[in-house]
Amino acid sequence: MKAIITVLMAALFSLPVTAQTAQLESLPGYVDFADLDAIYGEPRVMVNIGGTLLKLMALASAAEDPETAALMSGLEGVRIKVYPTQGNLKPALDRVSEARSSLEAAHWEPVVQVHKPNEQVQIFMKAGADTIEGLTVMAVDEEEAVFLNILGVIDPAQIGKVMDSLNVDVDVDTE
């Protein structure tokens, strides 16, 4: 009897995650990252935040940081996976190459592309009329492979305000 109750509870708790994943997959900014668990094991970091939680976070931060709250209120999902590569770059680089081809075919715009020996960074955005509908970052080096997908309406003006409020200075090393 305990086994049946455990299975039923697990099924009930997994329904929101399954529904959330299906809902995210239908958004224009969704990127399907092939599962690298079979090669690298469980991700060191995995974040999968849906629109409901993002909206709650936006409401909670509205008084203290209205710019960040405004940016977060348009988001539908944030997905992050970080795998330790331990020098085994080929599977992750292959996945980046496959994703890059798919993104280009779906009319995503490459924003940043860095190709160095043993390091690759790809940043793509899905543009809407006056907004960004999705942003994808893929970075692979000797230590880790990072896959990030932000879904929803991203107002470029809001990004600048948030970056300024956090005193973030983007310094790209081109050497």
N, C-alpha and C positions, 0 to 999 in steps of 0.2 A: 504494500500500500504506500509506503514511504517513497518507493521508487516512482510510482505513478504520480504522486503529488510533486515530487522533485522535477520530473519531466514536464508536467503541466506548468509549474511555476517558471521554469526555464523558457518554455515556449511563450508564455505571457510576457515575460520581461524582454524577450528578443523581438517581439512584434514591433515596438516603437522604433528600434534600430533598423529593422528590415524596411519598415514603411518610410523612415527617414532616408535611408539609402536610395530607395526607389524614387522618392520625391526629388532628391538631389540629382539623380541621374537624368531627370527630365529637364533640368535647367540648362540654358544655353552655355553657361560657363563651366559645365562639368567636364572633367578629364578623367578617363578611366586609366588608372595606373595598374598595370598587370601586377599581380601579387608576387612579390619577391621573397615571401616567407620560406618557400621551398629551398631557396638557395642560401639566404642569409639568416634564416631563423626568424624568430619573433622580432618585430621592429623594436629598436631601443626606445623610440618615442612614437606614439600613435595618438593623434588628436582627431576627433570626428565630432564637430559641434554643429548642430542643426540650427535652423532659423529661429525656433522658439527660444532656445537658450540665448542666442545672440541678441534677440529682441529684449529679453529680460536683463541681460548685461547692459544693453544700451539704456534702458530705463533706470537701472541702478546707478549708472555713471553720469546721467544727464545733468545733475546739479553741479557735480564736481568738475566734469570735463565735457562740455556740450559739443565740442568738435568731434571728439572720439565717439560720443553717443550718436551723433548724426551719421557718422561714417558706418558705425556698426548697425544702425537701424535698417540700412538697406541690404545688409548681407543675409544670405540664405544658408550659407554653410562654409565651414573652414575644415579642410582635411589636410593632415600632415602625417607623413611616415618618414622615419629616420632609421636607416639600417647601418650597422657597422660593416664596412666592406673588407677590412683587414687586408687590403691590397688586392683583393679579388674584384677588379673593376669591370670586367667584361660584361657580366649579366646586367649590371646597372647601366652601363653605357649603351648596351643594346636596347634596353628599355627606354632610355632617353631618346635614342635615335628613332625608335618606333613611334614614340609619343610626338616627337618633333614633326615627323611625316604626317601623322594624323592631324595635328594642330594646323599645319600649313594647308592641308587639303580642306579643312573646315574654315579656312579664312581667318585664322588667328594671326595676330601680328607679332613678329619677333621683336622684343624690346631690347634684350641684352643677350649676347651670345659670346661666351668666352671659351676658347679652345686652347688648352695648354697641355703639355705632356702630363699625363696622370691627373688631369683635372678638366672638368667640363661644367659650364653653367649655361642654362637656357632659361630665359624668362619670356613668356608669351602672354598677350592679353587679347581678350575677345571684346571688340569694341561694339557698343550700341550707338544710337544716334548722338547723344551728348554725354554718354557715360561709358563706363567699363562694365561688362557683364560677367567677366571672369578674369582671373589672373592665375597663372601657373608658373611655379619656380621649380626647376630641377637642377640639382647640383650634386656632382659626384667627384670625390677625390680619394686619395689613398686610405683615409680614415672612415668616411661615411658617404652614404647616398641619401639625399634629402629630396622628398617630393612634397610639394605644397600646392594646394588648389583652393582658391578663394572664389566663392560663388555668390552671385547677387549683384545688385546695383552698387557700383563704386563710383562716387563723384570725384574726379581728379582734383578739384579744388579742395575737397575735404581732406584728401591725402596730404596735401601741402600744409594745411592748417595743423593736422595731427603731428606731422613730422616736425614742424616748427615748435609746437607746444611741448614736444618731448625732447627738443634740442638735438634732433637726429641730423647728422651731417654724413651724407653718403660720399665716401672717398673710395673711388675705384682705382686699384693698383693695376696699371697696364703693363707692368714689366714682368 
